[in-house]
């Protein structure tokens, strides 16, 4: 693996990251090229390379930025001190909010890339997000239940339904149908 210099930490780097993040939320990462991205955000490929060391470095920074948004949601859910049914319902309400559509499309893109290119800049993204969500769901279960096989199965089912309903929603726009499926799951969970 080639050695890379540490990317500078600066206000300009932070500003470029936010501008690039807004751009990829709207346009995705597929086919992203530094020159057009630089032009779109009022910079240049050279400045992006200086700040992020490489295109892969920029992709890693963008995925870390997206994860920050995901972790913010998880922290809000955890702070609410709710049970598994309530956390599931709260999570779904956040996931279906129209203002999060760009982030969720980016999440799906990065998740898929993480599976097909585990050595690329996406490496570990899918696993990390699964672990993050399972931890949130485990913490919403009573301590005694969370340590059981049934508890592990229960939170795995919740995550699978949330993820599947989200993919379905993004693919079809069928919000009511996807929400009905999640609601049915919520109703089946111990409260």
N, C-alpha and C positions, 0 to 999 in steps of 0.2 A: 504494500500500500504506500503510495507516495506521501511524503511529509508535506504538510501545509503550514503556512504561517497563521498565526492567530489573527482572525479578522478584527479590525479596529472596533472598539466600542465607542460610539459617539452619538451625539444628537442627530447628525446627518444619517447615520446608519439606521437609527431607530425610525427616523422620518421616512426613509426609503423603504424600510420593511413594512411600515403601515400602508404606504402607498401601493407597494407591490401586493400586499395582502388584500387590500380592497380590489385591486385589479384581478387577482386570481379568484376571489370570491365571485366575481362577475363572469370571468372568462375561463376559469379552470387552469390546470397546470399542463394538460396535454398539449404538446407542441409548443410550449412556452420557449421563446427565444429571447436572449438578453437584449438584443438591439431593439426589437419592437417594444419590449416591455419597458426599457429605458425611455424610449420616446414617449410612450403612453403615460409615464409617470413623471415626465419632466426631468429626466436624467440621461445617462448614457450607459452603454454596455461596459465601458471602461470603469466608470464610477461604481457600478454594481459589482464588477470583478474586484475592485479595490476593497470595497466594503464587505463582500461575502466570500472572497477568495476564489469562487468558482460558481458555476450554475448549480452544481450539487449543493454547495454551501448555502446558496440562496434558497433552494428547495427545502433543505433541512431547517433553515430559519423560518420559512413559511409554515412548515408542518408544526414546528414548535409553537409558533404563534397561534395556529388553529387549535392546538392542544390546550393552550392557555384558555381559550374560550370554552372548550369542553370542560376543563377542570373548574372553571368558574361556575358552570351549571352544576357540576357534581358537588361543589362546595356549598352552593345555595341549597341544594336538596339535603345534604348532610346536616346543615345548620338548622333546618326546619324541624329536626327531631321527629320525623314521621315514620309510620310503619311501612312495610313493603308495598302495600296497596296504594298508600298515599304517595310514596316516592315514585311509583310506576306512573300514576296518573299525572303527577307534577312533571315528570320527565317527558311524558308524551305531549303534554300541553306546550312545553318548551320546543320540542322537536317539530311540532306542526305549525308553529308560529311562522308566518310568511317571511318575517325579517331574518330568519335563520336558514332559509333555503340555500343560499350561496355557500354558507359554511357546511351544510350537510352534503351538498354535491361535492365539495372539496374533500370532505371526510370520506365519502364513498370512493372517490377517485384515488385518494391516498391509500385507503384500505385495500382496494383491489391491486394497486401497484405494489404494495407491501407484500402481497401474496405471490405475485408473478416475478418480482425483482427484489428478493430479500437482501441482496447485497448492495442495492442502490441506495439513494438518499432516503427512500421510504422505509428501509429496513427496520423491522420491529414495530412499525406503526400499528398494524392490525392487532398484534399481540398486546401491545401496551394499552390500546383503547379497550380491548376486552377485559384486561386486568383492572383498569380504572373503573369500568362499569360494574364488574363483579364485586369489587370492594365496596362501592356505594351500596349495592343491593344487599350485600352481606351485613353491612352496618345498619340497615333498616330492619333486619330480622332480630328477633329476641336472641340474646347470646346463646341460650341453650339450643335453639333451633339452628342457628348458623353453623354450629359445629357438627351437625348431622349430615348424613348422606341425603336425606329428604330436603334439608335446607339448601344444600348445594344444588340439588336438582331443581328446586323451586326457583332459585335465582338464575340458574342457567336457562330455564324456561322463560322467565321474564325477559332476560336479555335477548333470547332468540326471537320472541314475539315482537319486542320493540324494534329490533334490527330489521326483521322481515317486514313489519308494517311500514317502517320508514322507507325501505327500498321500494315497496309497492307504491307508497304515496309518491315518491319521487318519480317513479316510472309512469304512473297512470294519472296522478292528480286526484285519485279517488279518496279524498280526505275522510268523508263520512264512513265509507266501508272500512278503511284502515282503523279509524277511531272506534268503530263498533267492535272490531276484533280486539283491540286493546282494552276497551271497556269490559268486554266479556272476561278477559283475563283478570282484570282488576277485581271484578265481582267474585271471581273464584278464589282469590287470595284471602288468607286469614287476616282479619283486621284488628 
